[in-house]
Amino acid sequence: MASSTTFMAIVTITVLALCFGSSYAQLSTTYYSKSCPNVFKAIRSVVQSAISNEPRMGASLLRLHFHDCFVNGCDGSILLDDTSSFTGEKNAVPNRNSVRGFNVVDDIKSAVEKLCPKVVSCADILAIAARDSVAILEGPTWNVKLGRRDARNASQGAADSNIPPPTSNLTNLISSFRAQGLSAKDMVALSGSHTIGKARCTTFRPRIYNETNIDKSFAKTRQENCPKKTGSGDNNLAPLDVQTPTSFDNNYYKNLINLKGLLHSDQVLFNGGSADAQVKKYTYSPDTFFVDFAAAMIKMGDNKPLTGSEGEIRKKCRMVN
């Protein structure tokens, strides 16, 4: 039998382990079941209304979650506004004149605060809104893991370096996603988010004028709204998925096989490289794409969250408390 001293040591270690675990708690799908049971209904209502007003908003909300998670974890840092003494991530190169939907997030936060003041984080709001956006646009759904807290800081430098640009090659993409704990398979699945949304002329101009692995008629059509001269029509938009730009489906991958990927970073997924087989699989099996996409979204959402006593629950998503 263990001595009383040994027994007390074991108890102490156990208590310390439990305390440590509560400070660095795991995310849970039932996190708000008691503290804010109607949070999902409140968020979905605002997201549904926003997408009804502008279908593109679903892609914008999904993208906000991506760009948040790729910079020091899913912590709501992308939502912070610049101030005279604080530099956020909104003006980083991948985000400037590109990420949008902040007003919708404000509306969601306002609705949730009326229900459950100071309970639901902005980081969790982004995760739920991303899921709802995909589901509303006829894509898969999944149980969102929750319990993230909001960062008190941001990193424009990390946003510039961590978020892969539209000029990325396959090696760059695999490396960028791997740095976030995501596999090459996850990367190809998550790239399927480009089945919804639009891109600016500046992001695809080099591809439609200079690249050869592109359908000629597709390139010509895109050139009509994106002049070759830099500075002319830079902000003109084109759908990332030419077939069904407001439906979350597997047509994105079909486009790649037909050399109709809008961005360079899209077409590299099907260009004689290691991702070709997975693109073909998703082309023929939308169910497989949906399952893999949902799994990858959950995995991305687990990326270095602030939990327990870390960070804070912001009253307003644009500023620290």
N, C-alpha and C positions, 0 to 999 in steps of 0.2 A: 504494500500500500504506500502511496506517495506521502511524504511528510507534509505537515500543514504549510510549511514554507514553500515547498514545491507547488502545492495546490494553489496557494495564493498567487504565485508567479504565473501559473497557467491562467487563472482568472484575470489577472491584470493584463496579460498579453491578449486574451480574448476581448476584453473591454476596449483596449487600445485599437485592436483590429476593427471592432464595430464602429468606433468613433472615426477611424480613418476611412472606413467604408462609407460613412454618412457624409463625410466631407467631399469625397470623390465618388458620389453615388452614380450608379448606372442609370441610363435613361430607361423609361418605362412607358408602355403604351397606355397605362392606367394612371399616369401621374396626376392628372387633374380630376379624377373620378369623384373625389370628395370636395376638393377645394374650388373647382369650377366645372361642374358636370355639364353645363350647356355651352362650353367653349366651342365645340366643333360646330354646333348649329349656328352660333353667332358668326363665326368666321366664314363658313360656307355661304351664308346669306349675303354677306358683303362681296365675296369673290364671285358668286353667281351673278349678282347685279352688275358688277364691273365688267365681266365677260359679256354679258348681254348687251351692254352699252358699246363695248369694243372687244371683239373676239381676240384681238392681238394681246390683250392684257393678260390672258392666261399664260402665254409664253413669257411675258415680261416678269410676272410673279415667279414663275419657275426659274428664270434666269437669276433673279435676285438671290434666291436660295443657293444656287450654284456659286455665284460670285462671292457670297458671304462665306460659304464653307471652305473655299479655296484659300482664304486669307486668315491664318491663325485659328482655323476651326469655325464651326457654325455658332457664331456668338453675336449676331446682329450688328457687327461693326460697320457693315456697308451702309447702314441706315443713318449713321451719324453725320450731321451737317458740319461743315467747316465753320470755325469761329475765328475771332482775332487771335486766339491763343491755342487753337486746336486745328490740326489738319487731318481730315478724314480720308475716306477712300473713294468718294464720289468723283473726284477729278483725276484719279489714276487713268492712265491711257486706255485700259480695257473697259473703263466705266464711263468716261467723259462722253457726253452726248449720246450715250448708248443705253445704260441701265435706266429703267423707268418703273413707274408703279408705286412711287413713294407715297403719293396721295391716297392710294388704295390702302396701303399699309397703315397710314394715319387713321383712315376710317375704321379699319379693323380694330386697331388698338383702342380707339374711342368706344366702339361697341363692347369690346371685351372688358374695358375698365368699368363700364357701367354695371356689368354683371359681377365682376370679381376684381375689385381694386387691388392693384399691386401684387397680383398673383401670377399672371401669365406673361412670360417673357416675349420680347420682340423676336428673339431668335426662334422660339417655338412657333410664333405666329408665321414666320417665313416658311418653316417646315410644313405646317398644316396647309397654308395657302398654296404651296407648290403642289402638294398632293391633290388638293381640291381642284386646282386648275387643270391638272392632267385628267382627273376623273370626269370633270364637267365637259371637257373636250373629247370625250369618248375613249379615253385611254384607261389604263389599269388603275386600280386603287390599292392601297396598302395601309396597314396599321402604323401610324407615325409614332415613333418613340420620342418621348418628351421629358422635360426636366432640365432643359438648358437654361442658363442664366445669361444675362447680357454683359458684353464687355464694356469697360469704362474707357477704352482706348481703341485706336484703329491704326492701320499701317498702309499708307499710300504706296510705300516702297514694296511691301509684300504683295500688294495687289498688282503692281506693275510686273513683278517677277514671277508670281505664282500662277496667274490666270493665263492660259495659253492663248496666243493671238491667232487670228484667222490665217496667218501665213505659216503656221506650224506644219512640220512634216510629221510622218508617223512616229518616228523615233522621239521627237520632241513631245508629242502628245502622250505617248506611253510613259515617258519620264515624268512629265508634269502630273499625270494622274497617280503614278506610283508614289510620288512625293506626298500625296494626300492619302496614302494607304489604299489606293484603288488599283486594281489589276488592269491589264490590257483588255481583258474581257469586259470589265466594268466600263472602261473608257468607250468601247465601241457601243455598248448598250446605252450609256448616258448620252452619247452623241446623237442618239435617236431623238433627243428632245428637239432637234432641229426639224422635226416633222411639223412643228408649229412655229409661228413667228416670222419676223422679217429682218432683213439686214440692210445696212446703208451701203450706198454705192462705193464709198471709200474702202469698204472691207472686201468687196469682190471685184473691183475694177481690174486689178492686175490679172486675175484669173480669166476674165471674159475677153481680154484683149491679147494676153501673152501666152496662155497655156494651150497645149495641143490635145491633152486628154479631156476634151470637152466636146459635147455634141454641138455641131456648127450652128444649127438652127436655134438651139437653146442660147448659145452665146450671142447670136445676132439679136434675138428678142430682148435679152438683157441689156445689150448695148444701146437699144433705142431709148432707154430711160436712165442710162449711165454713161454720159459722154466721156471720151478718152482723156480729155484735158483735165488735169487736177484742178479742183476748185470750181468746176462746173458740174452742178447736180450732185455734189458730194453727199447730201442728205437724202437724196431720192431713195425710196425703199423698193425692195423686191422680196417676194416670199422665199423662205429657205426651202420649202417644199412646193414645187411648182404645181403639183397635182391637187393636194388637199391641205392648204396652208392653215386652216382653222380646225382640222380634225387630227387628233393624236392617233396615228396609225403607223404602218410599216412602209408607207410609200417613200419615205426618206431613203431607205435602203434600195428600193427599186430604182430610184433616181440615180443613185451612185452607179449601179450596174449599167444604166443607160447613159453614163457620163454627163449627168445633169446635176451634179453637186454644185451648189452655188459658191461655196467658199473653198479655197485651196485646202483648208483643214478638214473639209468634208470629203472631198474626192480622194484624198490620200488614204482613206479607209478602204477604198477599192481601186487599187492601182498596181496590182501585181505583188503586193506585200503580204505580211503575216495576218492582216485583218480580213483579207478577202473571203476566207471560208466562213467567218462569222457573219459578214454582211450577206452572203448568199443564204445562210441559215435563216436569218431574220426576214429575208425577202420571201422565202417560201413558208415560213412559220411565224405569223404574227403573234400567236400565243406564246411562243418561246421568247420573242422580243419582250412582250409585256411582263412575263415572269422575271426575266433577267433585268429589265429596267427597274422594276419595283425593288428587287433585291439590292441592286446597286444604289438606288436612292436611299434605302435604309442604311446601307453601309456608309455612304457619304455623310449622312446625317449623324453618324457616330464619330465623326472626325473631331477629335480634341474638344469636346464641349466643356463649357464652364458649368460646374455643378456644385451642389452643397452650399458652402459659404463663399464661393468664388463669385466675382462679378456682382451684378445687381439685377433687380427687376425694374427696368425703366418705366417711368410714368408716361413719358413720351418717347417714341422710338428715335426721334431725330437728335436727342440730346441726353447726356448723362443726368442723373438726378442731382 
